[in-house]
């Protein structure tokens, strides 16, 4: 007798069964054949349909609890929709199975082709994803891979220390100083050919010389090691800008968008020094850091003139004394060199509404807006030696400067008479 398997069917009839008593599975199947016999005509006789393979094997899954039988009946069909629905409806006329009352209810007719179609679609999606991800890279991926390989080949050894560098390090007016070879490779990957690696915290002489000749952006990792490299570069050579990878990330890990974002967010070196000062935990420790960060190679122009060191200001490089001025407190007044320096800075600031923050060496720690001056002085208490700004000295600013042990407050004019440690200077008193 030919029978159709469930896998070959087009539809599956699902129904539930509830019997008021205990019966066996053959009793259920016998009731289905017996009570539907002659009901639907010769063309839809269940026995004949099963012989011809148009109805598959009838499955009964039942369970007995508390003297009652419950379960489900599954009938595969390769008939058309209408004929399958008629067979399903015929099941519900069965009211007794064996000696027990029974009730059969059709829950649904499943279209097997829909289930198969859904499986085919889901599997096709998975296969296509695998094909795209691992087997067939698109043209852009191929182009990127080739470009990356070419750029990696462009890395060179530079200087007597054989430092990792991009091919444009000599031709570029601006260079990017990074920590290691992997950083140079990552920048090359995204088209930056003017990077050079220092290879650690000991700054090579080649890098020191390059920094004095070119405009320099220091680009380091977002960790303490990066901070140390910035400090050492500031202490031993001239740099112009500073930027860092996001906290916890390394330059070699950054994507193109992150690299561009970091380079756009670079700050000048004076501002970097000021920010480091603002984050210091203790004033004494902060002062030591500032002295270390702002030391420069000293040169002597004249035996009668003090040793000077170059420091960047808003208008360029200015020679200022490296010998620290006397500590905070009342004193006779600024030296001639200090007067000259303060005058030049006041001229630089005219109309800018800006302020220079100076340490005892008269090194500019940073330039800030006058509107932020009081808060900055408070945050750098016991650190600032002098403040030069485009504006008049007000009482509130003078009081903050007194409390923070600022020695000189230099403005365009003054509405306050100095009576304490902080001396107020104006263009007239600097003549």
C-alpha positions in Angstrom: 0.0 0.0 0.0 1.5 3.3 -1.1 1.7 5.9 1.6 2.8 9.5 1.4 5.4 10.8 3.9 4.8 14.1 5.8 7.9 15.6 4.0 6.2 15.1 0.6 2.8 16.6 1.5 1.6 20.0 0.7 -0.6 20.5 3.7 -0.7 19.1 7.3 -4.0 19.0 9.3 -3.4 19.6 13.0 -6.2 18.7 15.4 -6.7 18.1 19.1 -8.5 15.2 20.7 -10.2 14.9 24.1 -11.7 11.4 25.2 -13.7 10.7 28.3 -11.9 7.5 29.0 -8.8 5.4 28.2 -8.3 4.3 24.6 -5.3 3.1 22.5 -3.9 4.8 19.4 -5.3 2.1 17.0 -8.8 2.9 18.5 -8.4 6.5 17.4 -7.2 5.7 13.9 -10.0 3.1 13.5 -12.6 5.6 14.5 -11.3 8.1 11.9 -11.5 5.6 9.1 -14.8 3.9 10.3 -16.8 7.0 11.1 -15.9 8.9 7.9 -16.4 5.9 5.6 -19.1 6.7 2.9 -19.5 10.2 4.3 -17.6 12.1 1.5 -18.1 9.9 -1.5 -15.7 7.6 -3.3 -13.2 10.4 -4.4 -12.6 11.4 -0.8 -12.7 8.0 0.9 -9.8 8.1 3.4 -8.8 4.5 2.9 -8.6 5.0 -0.9 -6.8 8.3 -0.5 -4.2 6.7 1.7 -3.7 3.8 -0.7 -3.1 6.2 -3.6 -0.6 8.2 -1.5 -2.7 11.4 -1.4 -3.2 11.1 2.3 -0.1 10.3 4.4 0.3 8.2 7.6 -2.0 9.4 10.3 -0.1 10.1 13.5 -1.7 10.1 17.0 0.1 11.5 20.0 -1.9 10.9 23.2 -1.5 11.0 26.9 -3.6 9.6 29.7 -4.3 11.6 32.9 -6.9 11.0 35.6 -8.7 8.4 33.4 -9.0 10.7 30.4 -7.1 10.7 27.1 -5.9 13.9 25.4 -3.5 14.5 22.5 -3.2 15.5 18.9 -3.8 14.0 15.5 -1.6 14.9 12.5 -2.7 14.1 8.9 -0.4 14.9 5.9 -2.2 15.7 2.7 -1.3 16.2 -1.0 -4.8 17.1 -2.0 -5.7 20.6 -3.0 -6.8 23.2 -0.5 -10.5 22.6 -0.8 -10.3 18.8 -0.5 -7.9 19.1 2.4 -10.3 21.4 4.2 -13.2 18.9 3.7 -11.1 16.1 5.1 -10.2 18.3 8.1 -13.9 19.2 8.7 -14.9 15.5 8.5 -12.7 14.8 11.6 -14.9 16.9 13.8 -18.0 14.7 13.3 -16.4 11.9 15.3 -18.1 11.9 18.7 -17.2 8.5 20.1 -14.0 6.4 20.1 -14.4 2.9 21.4 -16.9 3.0 24.3 -16.0 6.7 25.2 -17.3 10.0 24.2 -14.8 12.0 22.3 -14.3 15.5 20.8 -11.9 16.3 17.9 -11.2 20.0 17.0 -9.1 21.1 14.0 -6.6 23.8 15.2 -5.1 24.7 11.8 -4.1 23.5 8.4 -0.4 24.2 7.8 0.8 24.9 4.3 4.1 23.0 4.2 5.3 24.9 1.2 5.2 28.2 3.1 7.3 26.7 5.9 9.8 25.3 3.3 9.8 28.7 1.6 10.6 30.5 4.8 13.4 28.0 5.5 14.8 28.5 2.0 14.8 32.3 2.4 16.4 32.3 5.8 19.1 29.8 4.7 19.7 31.8 1.5 20.2 35.0 3.6 22.7 33.2 5.8 24.6 31.8 2.8 24.7 35.2 1.1 26.1 36.8 4.3 28.8 34.2 4.5 29.6 34.7 0.8 29.9 38.5 1.3 31.8 38.4 4.6 34.3 35.7 3.9 34.3 34.5 0.3 33.8 37.3 -2.1 35.0 40.8 -0.9 33.5 43.6 -2.9 35.5 45.8 -5.2 35.9 48.5 -2.5 37.3 46.0 0.0 39.8 44.8 -2.6 40.8 48.4 -3.4 41.3 49.2 0.3 43.4 46.1 0.8 45.6 46.9 -2.1 46.0 50.5 -1.0 46.8 49.4 2.5 49.5 47.1 1.3 51.1 49.8 -0.8 51.1 52.3 2.0 52.6 49.8 4.4 55.4 49.2 1.9 56.1 53.0 2.0 57.2 53.0 5.6 60.9 53.9 5.9 63.7 54.0 8.4 64.7 57.6 9.2 67.8 59.1 10.8 70.7 57.4 12.4 68.3 55.8 15.0 66.4 54.2 12.1 63.1 55.5 13.3 59.8 54.4 11.6 58.6 57.2 9.5 56.3 58.0 6.5 57.7 58.7 3.1 56.9 62.5 3.2 58.7 63.2 6.4 61.3 65.4 4.6 59.0 67.1 2.1 56.3 68.1 4.6 56.4 71.4 6.5 54.3 69.8 9.2 55.0 66.4 10.8 53.1 64.2 13.3 55.1 62.7 16.1 53.7 59.4 17.4 54.9 56.7 19.8 55.7 53.6 17.8 56.0 51.9 14.4 52.4 50.5 14.6 51.1 54.1 14.9 53.0 55.2 11.8 51.6 52.2 9.9 48.0 53.0 11.0 48.4 56.6 9.8 49.9 55.5 6.6 46.9 53.2 6.1 44.6 56.3 6.1 46.9 58.5 3.9 49.0 60.4 6.5 52.6 60.1 5.2 54.3 62.7 7.4 54.4 60.7 10.7 57.5 59.7 12.7 57.8 57.5 15.8 59.9 58.4 18.9 60.0 54.7 19.9 59.6 55.3 23.6 60.0 58.0 26.2 63.7 58.6 25.4 63.4 61.2 22.6 65.9 60.6 19.8 68.1 63.4 18.6 66.6 63.0 15.1 63.2 63.9 16.4 64.5 66.8 18.5 66.1 68.3 15.4 63.1 67.8 13.2 60.8 69.5 15.8 63.0 72.6 15.7 62.7 72.8 11.9 59.0 71.9 11.3 55.5 72.6 12.6 54.9 69.7 15.0 51.8 67.9 16.2 52.3 65.3 18.9 49.7 62.5 18.6 49.9 60.0 21.5 47.9 57.2 23.1 45.1 58.0 25.6 47.0 56.8 28.6 49.7 58.0 31.1 52.5 56.8 28.8 51.2 59.4 26.3 51.3 62.1 28.9 54.9 61.3 29.8 56.0 61.5 26.1 54.3 64.9 25.8 56.2 66.2 28.9 59.5 64.9 27.7 59.1 66.4 24.2 58.2 69.8 25.8 61.2 69.7 28.0 63.8 68.9 25.3 62.6 70.5 22.0 60.0 72.8 20.4 56.5 71.5 19.6 53.5 73.3 18.4 50.3 71.2 18.9 49.3 68.3 21.1 46.4 65.8 20.7 45.6 62.4 22.1 43.7 59.3 21.2 40.4 58.8 23.2 41.0 57.6 26.8 42.1 53.9 26.9 42.7 53.7 23.2 46.0 53.6 21.2 46.7 55.5 18.0 47.3 52.2 16.2 43.7 51.1 17.0 42.0 54.2 15.6 39.8 54.3 12.5 40.0 57.0 9.9 37.2 59.0 11.4 38.7 58.9 14.9 42.1 60.0 13.6 40.6 63.0 11.8 38.6 63.9 14.8 41.6 63.8 17.1 43.8 65.9 14.7 41.0 68.5 14.4 40.8 68.7 18.2 44.5 69.4 18.7 45.5 72.2 21.0 48.6 74.4 21.2 51.4 73.4 23.5 50.8 76.3 25.9 47.2 75.3 26.4 48.4 71.7 26.9 50.7 72.8 29.7 47.9 74.8 31.3 45.5 71.9 31.2 48.1 69.6 32.8 48.5 72.2 35.6 44.8 72.3 36.2 44.7 68.6 36.8 47.5 68.5 39.3 46.5 67.2 42.7 48.7 69.3 44.9 50.1 72.8 44.4 53.7 71.8 45.2 53.6 68.8 42.9 52.0 71.0 40.3 54.7 73.6 40.5 57.4 70.9 40.1 55.6 69.6 37.0 55.4 73.1 35.5 59.1 73.7 36.1 59.9 70.4 34.4 57.5 71.0 31.5 58.7 74.5 30.7 62.5 74.1 31.0 64.4 74.9 27.8 67.9 74.7 26.4 69.7 77.9 27.8 71.8 80.2 25.7 73.8 83.2 26.8 74.0 86.3 24.6 76.1 88.5 26.9 78.1 88.1 30.1 76.3 91.1 31.5 72.9 89.9 30.5 70.9 87.1 32.2 70.8 83.7 30.7 67.6 83.5 28.6 65.4 80.7 27.2 63.0 80.9 24.2 59.3 80.5 25.0 56.3 80.8 22.7 53.9 83.7 23.1 50.9 84.9 21.1 53.2 86.8 18.7 56.2 84.6 18.5 59.3 83.7 20.5 60.4 86.0 23.4 63.5 85.8 25.5 62.8 85.8 29.2 64.9 85.2 32.3 65.4 81.6 33.4 66.4 82.6 36.8 63.3 82.5 39.1 62.2 85.8 40.5 61.9 86.1 44.2 58.9 84.4 45.9 55.5 85.9 46.3 55.1 88.8 48.8 55.8 92.5 48.9 58.9 93.4 46.9 60.5 96.6 45.6 58.9 96.1 42.1 59.6 94.3 38.8 63.0 94.2 37.3 63.8 96.0 34.1 63.6 92.7 32.2 60.3 91.9 33.7 59.0 95.4 32.9 60.0 94.9 29.3 58.4 91.5 29.1 55.1 92.7 30.6 55.0 95.7 28.3 55.4 93.5 25.2 52.7 91.2 26.4 50.3 94.1 27.1 50.9 95.3 23.5 50.2 91.8 22.2 46.9 91.7 24.1 45.4 95.0 23.1 41.9 94.5 21.8 42.0 90.7 22.4 40.2 90.5 25.7 42.7 87.8 26.5 45.1 87.1 29.4 48.5 85.5 29.7 49.3 83.2 32.7 53.0 83.3 33.7 55.2 81.2 36.0 58.2 82.5 37.9 60.4 82.1 34.8 57.9 84.3 32.9 57.1 81.4 30.8 53.5 81.6 29.3 51.6 78.7 30.7 48.6 79.6 28.6 46.4 82.2 27.1 42.7 82.4 28.2 39.7 84.8 27.8 39.5 87.5 30.5 36.0 86.1 31.4 37.7 82.9 32.7 40.5 84.6 34.5 39.2 84.5 38.1 38.3 80.8 37.9 41.7 79.9 36.4 43.6 81.8 39.1 41.6 79.9 41.8 42.4 76.6 40.2 46.1 77.4 40.0 46.5 78.8 43.4 50.1 79.2 44.6 51.4 78.5 41.0 50.9 81.7 39.1 53.6 84.4 39.3 52.0 87.0 37.1 48.9 87.7 35.1 48.9 90.0 32.1 45.5 90.8 30.6 43.6 93.2 28.4 41.3 94.9 30.9 41.1 96.9 34.1 41.9 95.5 37.5 38.7 95.0 39.4 38.4 94.4 43.2 37.1 90.9 42.8 40.0 89.9 40.5 42.5 91.5 42.9 41.0 89.6 45.9 41.3 86.3 44.1 44.9 87.1 43.1 45.7 87.9 46.7 44.3 84.6 48.0 46.1 82.7 45.3 49.5 84.4 46.0 49.9 86.0 42.6 52.8 88.4 42.7 52.0 90.7 39.8 48.6 91.7 38.3 49.3 93.6 35.1 46.3 95.3 33.3 45.5 98.2 31.1 44.3 100.2 34.1 43.2 99.8 37.7 40.3 100.7 39.9 42.0 99.2 43.0 44.8 100.3 45.3 47.1 97.4 46.1 47.7 97.0 49.8 48.7 93.4 50.1 51.1 90.8 48.5 49.8 91.2 45.0 51.2 94.3 43.1 49.2 96.0 40.5 51.0 97.2 37.4 49.7 99.3 34.5 51.4 100.7 31.4 52.3 103.9 33.2 54.0 102.1 36.1 56.0 100.0 33.6 57.7 103.0 32.0 
